[in-house]
Amino acid sequence: MPTAQTIIAGYVDDLIRIRRELHQHPEVGFEVPHTAEFVARQLESFGIAVTRGIGKTGVVGTISGDKGPGRSIGLRAELDALPIEEATNLPYRSKTPGFSHACGHDGHMAMLLGAARYLAETRDFAGTATFIFQPAEEGQGGARAMLADGLFDRFPCDEIYALHNDPGGPRGRIRLRSGATSAAADFFDIAIQGRGAHAAQPHQAVDPVAVAVAIAQSLPTIVGSNVDPLHPAVLCVTRIEAGNSYNVIPDQAVLSGTIRTFDTQARNIVASRLREICAGIAGAYNATAEAKIRDVFSVLENWPEQTAAATAIAADLFGTDNVDPDTPPRLTSEDFADMLAVVPGSYFFLGQQAGPALHNAGYNFDDEIIPMGVRLLASLVQRRSTAA
């Protein structure tokens, strides 16, 4: 009887083709109609029951195994790409200007489709496998939308798992940890109101650009001056917008950015000081500044039992030397956190060939890790569906 590794190896070329097809047609946020329909039709071609439109554009597939009653295990991947112009010059590069799969979600979809195909063909598990393809992971609340649409009421799961590629390498290294794994994230927008004037007559203006620069220079000091150094935190200003002319001082300027924390107290301190600094600096220039802060991601907390199980399964498949069960927490964020707040599970990283970082225009997913991801995801269903 062929092994899982042999069966999966037989259609790795198909999964690479699927991944590259998805890569060429990136879509962002909830607006993922081509991607969602492509995934839905692939699942249906495997004989899997499919429900469309969960959380606006999410897709869910379900199948039962042939080994009798058992538990329901969920697996999740992301449908969305990023608003980043690709700079790889690959033969299968993005055909959509301004968009690219610069985070590897195309690879995650291919791996989950591979696990779905293997489980559908073999039915070598008990209970139910649930395949969740989520839109809008990149900061637009796709997980929360699916939950609000009754995801786990309509498709109950006893446990749930997801993975993310890791371009830091090495290829095939599994990294995970119990407890806090990825940071909470807030996004902020600061609207600065000044008074416009001719640039040759700055004394008649209240220059919002000067205010924006002063605020942007001051905000990063919040972490070092106010947050306990034993509680990691990051604040970055990532966007400044003001004016559209060389000789006009504008009325308004806007600053935007993100705050990353693991600790509720640190999160509250940073938000409070941000508002105070904005108001104080703007007031010193006779301007005003209104700061709006949005809770976008929760802290991702891996469950101990499910993380220990995923560690053991990964070690059995790939060897203990290829598994790091206590990887440091990361200040990147992941909205799978919201699903883990409802259903026990674990989130882990799969190393790929080292290269450009995630969210970089030169990033490219490593197709060599696809069969590893397929085996690990499928094995989680097979082994955890009969867990006591």
C-alpha positions as CSV (number, residue, x, y, z in Angstrom):
1,M,0.0,0.0,0.0
2,P,1.5,3.4,-1.0
3,T,2.5,5.7,1.8
4,A,1.1,9.2,2.3
5,Q,4.4,10.6,1.2
6,T,4.2,8.6,-2.1
7,I,0.6,9.5,-2.8
8,I,1.2,13.3,-2.2
9,A,4.4,13.2,-4.3
10,G,2.2,12.0,-7.2
11,Y,0.4,15.3,-7.5
12,V,2.9,17.8,-6.2
13,D,3.3,19.1,-9.8
14,D,-0.4,19.8,-9.9
15,L,-0.2,21.7,-6.6
16,I,2.7,23.8,-7.9
17,R,0.7,24.6,-11.0
18,I,-2.2,25.6,-8.8
19,R,0.0,27.8,-6.6
20,R,1.4,29.6,-9.6
21,E,-2.0,30.1,-11.1
22,L,-3.1,31.7,-7.9
23,H,0.1,33.7,-7.8
24,Q,-0.7,35.3,-11.2
25,H,-4.1,36.5,-10.1
26,P,-3.8,38.1,-6.7
27,E,-6.8,39.8,-5.0
28,V,-6.9,41.7,-1.8
29,G,-9.2,42.1,1.2
30,F,-12.7,40.7,0.9
31,E,-12.6,41.3,-2.9
32,V,-11.4,37.9,-3.8
33,P,-14.0,36.5,-6.2
34,H,-11.6,34.8,-8.7
35,T,-9.5,33.2,-5.9
36,A,-12.5,32.1,-3.8
37,E,-14.2,30.5,-6.8
38,F,-11.0,28.8,-8.0
39,V,-10.5,27.3,-4.6
40,A,-14.2,26.2,-4.3
41,R,-14.1,24.4,-7.7
42,Q,-10.9,22.7,-6.8
43,L,-12.5,21.4,-3.6
44,E,-15.6,20.3,-5.5
45,S,-13.4,18.4,-8.0
46,F,-12.1,16.4,-5.1
47,G,-15.6,15.4,-4.1
48,I,-15.8,17.8,-1.1
49,A,-19.0,19.6,-0.1
50,V,-18.4,23.3,-0.4
51,T,-20.2,26.4,1.1
52,R,-19.4,29.8,-0.4
53,G,-19.8,33.3,1.0
54,I,-18.9,32.7,4.6
55,G,-17.7,36.0,6.0
56,K,-18.5,37.7,2.7
57,T,-16.2,35.8,0.4
58,G,-14.8,32.9,2.5
59,V,-15.0,29.3,1.4
60,V,-15.5,26.2,3.6
61,G,-15.3,22.6,2.5
62,T,-16.2,19.5,4.6
63,I,-15.7,15.8,4.3
64,S,-16.2,12.8,6.5
65,G,-13.6,10.0,7.0
66,D,-14.2,6.3,6.6
67,K,-12.9,5.3,10.0
68,G,-16.2,6.0,11.8
69,P,-17.2,8.6,14.4
70,G,-14.5,11.0,15.5
71,R,-13.7,14.6,16.2
72,S,-14.0,17.5,13.8
73,I,-10.6,19.0,12.8
74,G,-10.4,22.4,11.1
75,L,-7.6,23.6,8.8
76,R,-7.3,27.2,7.6
77,A,-5.6,29.1,4.8
78,E,-5.9,32.7,3.6
79,L,-7.3,33.8,0.2
80,D,-6.0,37.4,0.0
81,A,-2.8,39.0,-1.3
82,L,-1.2,42.4,-0.7
83,P,-1.3,45.8,-2.4
84,I,2.3,45.5,-3.4
85,E,3.8,45.7,-6.9
86,E,5.7,42.5,-7.5
87,A,9.4,42.9,-8.4
88,T,10.5,39.3,-9.0
89,N,10.3,39.0,-12.9
90,L,9.2,35.4,-12.4
91,P,7.6,33.8,-15.5
92,Y,4.4,33.4,-13.4
93,R,4.6,36.9,-11.8
94,S,1.4,38.8,-10.9
95,K,-0.7,39.9,-13.8
96,T,-2.6,42.4,-11.6
97,P,-0.8,45.8,-11.4
98,G,-0.2,46.8,-7.8
99,F,-1.1,43.5,-6.2
100,S,1.0,40.5,-5.4
101,H,1.1,37.4,-3.1
102,A,4.0,38.9,-1.2
103,C,3.1,37.0,2.0
104,G,2.8,33.4,0.5
105,H,-0.9,32.9,0.9
106,D,-0.9,31.4,-2.6
107,G,1.4,28.7,-1.1
108,H,-0.8,28.2,1.9
109,M,-3.8,27.7,-0.3
110,A,-2.0,25.1,-2.4
111,M,-0.9,23.2,0.7
112,L,-4.4,23.2,2.1
113,L,-5.8,22.1,-1.2
114,G,-3.2,19.3,-1.3
115,A,-4.3,18.1,2.2
116,A,-7.9,18.3,1.2
117,R,-7.2,16.2,-2.0
118,Y,-5.3,13.6,0.0
119,L,-7.9,13.2,2.7
120,A,-10.7,13.1,0.1
121,E,-9.0,10.4,-1.9
122,T,-8.0,8.2,1.0
123,R,-10.7,9.0,3.6
124,D,-8.2,7.6,6.1
125,F,-9.4,9.4,9.1
126,A,-12.3,9.4,11.6
127,G,-14.9,12.2,12.1
128,T,-14.9,15.3,9.9
129,A,-12.3,17.5,8.2
130,T,-13.2,21.1,7.7
131,F,-11.2,23.2,5.2
132,I,-11.5,27.0,5.9
133,F,-10.3,29.5,3.2
134,Q,-10.5,32.9,4.7
135,P,-10.5,36.3,3.0
136,A,-9.1,39.6,4.3
137,E,-6.4,38.3,6.6
138,E,-4.1,41.3,6.0
139,G,-5.6,43.7,8.5
140,Q,-9.2,43.8,7.3
141,G,-10.8,41.4,9.8
142,G,-11.5,38.4,7.7
143,A,-11.5,35.9,10.6
144,R,-13.9,38.1,12.6
145,A,-16.2,38.3,9.6
146,M,-16.3,34.5,9.3
147,L,-16.9,34.2,13.0
148,A,-19.7,36.8,12.9
149,D,-21.2,34.7,10.0
150,G,-21.5,31.7,12.3
151,L,-18.4,29.8,11.1
152,F,-18.1,27.4,14.0
153,D,-21.8,27.2,14.6
154,R,-22.3,26.1,11.0
155,F,-19.1,24.0,10.8
156,P,-18.3,22.9,14.4
157,C,-14.6,22.1,15.0
158,D,-13.1,20.5,18.1
159,E,-9.7,21.8,17.1
160,I,-8.2,24.0,14.4
161,Y,-4.7,24.5,12.9
162,A,-3.0,26.8,10.4
163,L,0.6,27.3,9.2
164,H,2.6,30.1,7.7
165,N,5.7,30.0,5.6
166,D,8.9,31.4,7.1
167,P,11.4,32.9,4.6
168,G,14.0,33.1,7.3
169,G,14.7,29.4,6.6
170,P,16.0,26.9,6.8
171,R,13.8,24.9,4.5
172,G,11.6,22.4,6.3
173,R,12.1,23.7,9.8
174,I,8.9,23.7,11.9
175,R,8.7,26.4,14.5
176,L,6.0,26.8,17.1
177,R,5.4,27.6,20.8
178,S,2.6,27.3,23.4
179,G,1.0,30.5,24.5
180,A,1.5,34.0,23.1
181,T,3.0,33.5,19.6
182,S,2.1,36.6,17.5
183,A,1.4,40.1,18.7
184,A,-1.8,42.1,18.9
185,A,-1.9,45.0,16.4
186,D,-3.6,48.3,16.4
187,F,-3.6,50.6,13.3
188,F,-3.7,54.4,13.9
189,D,-4.6,57.4,11.8
190,I,-3.8,60.9,13.0
191,A,-5.7,63.7,11.2
192,I,-3.8,67.1,11.7
193,Q,-5.7,70.3,11.0
194,G,-3.7,73.4,10.3
195,R,-4.3,76.5,8.1
196,G,-3.2,76.7,4.5
197,A,-1.3,79.5,2.9
198,H,1.1,80.4,0.1
199,A,4.4,78.8,0.7
200,A,6.1,82.2,0.2
201,Q,4.0,83.5,3.2
202,P,4.4,80.8,5.8
203,H,3.7,83.3,8.6
204,Q,0.1,83.3,7.5
205,A,-0.2,79.5,7.8
206,V,-0.4,76.9,10.6
207,D,1.7,74.3,8.8
208,P,0.3,70.7,9.3
209,V,3.4,69.3,7.6
210,A,5.7,70.6,10.3
211,V,3.3,69.2,12.9
212,A,3.2,65.8,11.2
213,V,7.0,65.7,11.1
214,A,7.3,66.6,14.8
215,I,4.7,64.0,15.8
216,A,6.3,61.3,13.6
217,Q,9.7,61.9,15.3
218,S,8.2,61.8,18.8
219,L,5.9,58.7,18.6
220,P,8.6,56.0,18.5
221,T,9.9,57.3,21.8
222,I,6.8,56.1,23.5
223,V,7.9,52.5,23.7
224,G,11.3,53.2,25.2
225,S,10.1,55.8,27.7
226,N,6.8,54.3,28.9
227,V,6.7,50.5,28.3
228,D,8.3,48.0,30.6
229,P,11.3,46.7,28.6
230,L,10.3,43.1,29.6
231,H,7.0,43.6,27.6
232,P,7.8,43.8,23.9
233,A,6.2,46.6,22.0
234,V,6.7,48.3,18.6
235,L,5.3,51.5,17.2
236,C,6.0,52.5,13.6
237,V,4.8,55.4,11.5
238,T,4.3,54.0,8.0
239,R,2.5,56.7,6.1
240,I,2.5,60.5,5.9
241,E,0.2,62.3,3.5
242,A,0.0,66.1,3.0
243,G,-0.5,68.6,0.1
244,N,-0.1,68.3,-3.6
245,S,1.8,71.3,-4.7
246,Y,5.3,72.8,-4.4
247,N,4.1,76.3,-3.4
248,V,1.1,75.6,-1.2
249,I,1.1,74.9,2.5
250,P,-1.9,72.6,2.9
251,D,-4.6,72.7,5.5
252,Q,-4.3,69.1,6.6
253,A,-1.9,66.2,7.0
254,V,-2.4,62.6,7.9
255,L,-0.1,60.2,9.7
256,S,-0.8,56.4,9.9
257,G,1.0,53.5,11.4
258,T,0.8,50.4,13.7
259,I,1.3,49.4,17.3
260,R,2.3,45.9,18.2
261,T,2.1,44.5,21.8
262,F,1.6,41.3,23.8
263,D,0.5,42.9,27.0
264,T,-2.9,44.6,27.6
265,Q,-1.3,47.2,29.9
266,A,1.4,48.0,27.4
267,R,-1.2,48.3,24.7
268,N,-3.2,50.8,26.7
269,I,-0.2,52.8,27.7
270,V,1.0,53.2,24.1
271,A,-2.5,54.2,22.9
272,S,-2.9,56.8,25.7
273,R,0.5,58.3,25.2
274,L,0.0,58.5,21.5
275,R,-3.1,60.6,21.9
276,E,-1.4,62.8,24.5
277,I,1.6,63.5,22.4
278,C,-0.4,64.2,19.3
279,A,-2.6,66.7,21.2
280,G,0.4,68.3,22.9
281,I,2.5,68.8,19.8
282,A,-0.4,70.0,17.7
283,G,-1.3,72.5,20.4
284,A,2.2,73.9,20.5
285,Y,1.9,74.7,16.8
286,N,-1.7,76.1,17.2
287,A,-3.0,73.1,15.2
288,T,-5.2,70.2,16.2
289,A,-4.6,66.5,15.9
290,E,-7.3,63.8,16.2
291,A,-5.9,60.2,16.7
292,K,-8.1,57.2,15.9
293,I,-6.8,53.8,16.9
294,R,-8.3,50.6,15.7
295,D,-8.0,47.1,17.2
296,V,-7.2,45.0,14.2
297,F,-5.5,41.8,15.6
298,S,-5.6,40.1,18.9
299,V,-2.7,38.3,20.5
300,L,-2.4,34.9,19.0
301,E,-2.4,32.3,21.9
302,N,-1.5,28.7,21.0
303,W,-3.3,26.1,23.1
304,P,-0.9,23.9,25.1
305,E,-2.4,20.5,24.3
306,Q,-2.8,21.1,20.6
307,T,0.6,22.7,20.3
308,A,2.2,19.7,22.0
309,A,0.3,17.4,19.6
310,A,1.4,19.4,16.6
311,T,5.0,19.3,17.8
312,A,4.9,15.5,18.2
313,I,3.3,15.0,14.8
314,A,5.8,17.2,13.1
315,A,8.7,15.5,14.9
316,D,7.4,12.1,13.8
317,L,7.1,13.2,10.2
318,F,10.3,15.2,9.8
319,G,12.5,14.3,12.8
320,T,13.0,16.1,16.1
321,D,16.0,18.0,14.7
322,N,13.6,19.8,12.3
323,V,11.2,21.0,15.0
324,D,11.7,23.9,17.3
325,P,9.0,23.6,20.0
326,D,9.9,26.9,21.8
327,T,10.4,29.5,19.1
328,P,10.4,33.1,20.3
329,P,7.2,35.1,20.0
330,R,6.9,37.4,16.9
331,L,5.7,40.9,16.7
332,T,4.0,40.2,13.4
333,S,0.3,39.7,13.8
334,E,-2.2,37.1,12.5
335,D,-6.0,37.1,12.7
336,F,-6.1,33.4,13.1
337,A,-5.8,34.6,16.7
338,D,-9.6,35.3,16.7
339,M,-10.3,31.7,15.6
340,L,-8.0,30.3,18.4
341,A,-9.9,32.5,20.9
342,V,-13.0,30.3,20.1
343,V,-11.6,26.9,19.2
344,P,-8.5,25.1,20.7
345,G,-5.7,24.8,18.2
346,S,-2.2,25.8,17.2
347,Y,-0.5,28.0,14.6
348,F,3.1,27.2,13.4
349,F,5.7,28.3,11.0
350,L,7.3,26.2,8.2
351,G,10.7,27.3,7.1
352,Q,11.4,27.8,3.4
353,Q,14.5,28.6,1.5
354,A,15.9,31.8,2.9
355,G,15.2,34.9,0.8
356,P,13.4,38.3,0.7
357,A,11.2,38.9,3.7
358,L,7.4,38.7,3.9
359,H,5.6,41.8,2.6
360,N,8.6,42.6,0.4
361,A,8.2,43.2,-3.4
362,G,10.9,40.6,-4.1
363,Y,9.4,37.8,-1.9
364,N,8.6,34.5,-3.6
365,F,7.1,31.3,-2.0
366,D,9.3,28.2,-2.0
367,D,7.4,25.4,-3.9
368,E,9.7,22.8,-2.4
369,I,7.9,23.0,1.0
370,I,4.5,22.3,-0.5
371,P,4.6,18.5,0.1
372,M,5.8,19.0,3.7
373,G,2.9,21.3,4.4
374,V,0.4,18.9,2.8
375,R,1.7,16.0,4.9
376,L,1.6,17.9,8.2
377,L,-1.9,19.3,7.7
378,A,-3.3,16.0,6.6
379,S,-1.6,14.2,9.5
380,L,-3.1,16.6,12.0
381,V,-6.6,15.6,10.8
382,Q,-5.8,11.9,10.8
383,R,-4.3,11.8,14.2
384,R,-6.3,14.4,16.1
385,S,-9.7,13.2,14.9
386,T,-9.3,10.2,17.2
387,A,-7.6,12.0,20.1
388,A,-9.1,11.3,23.5
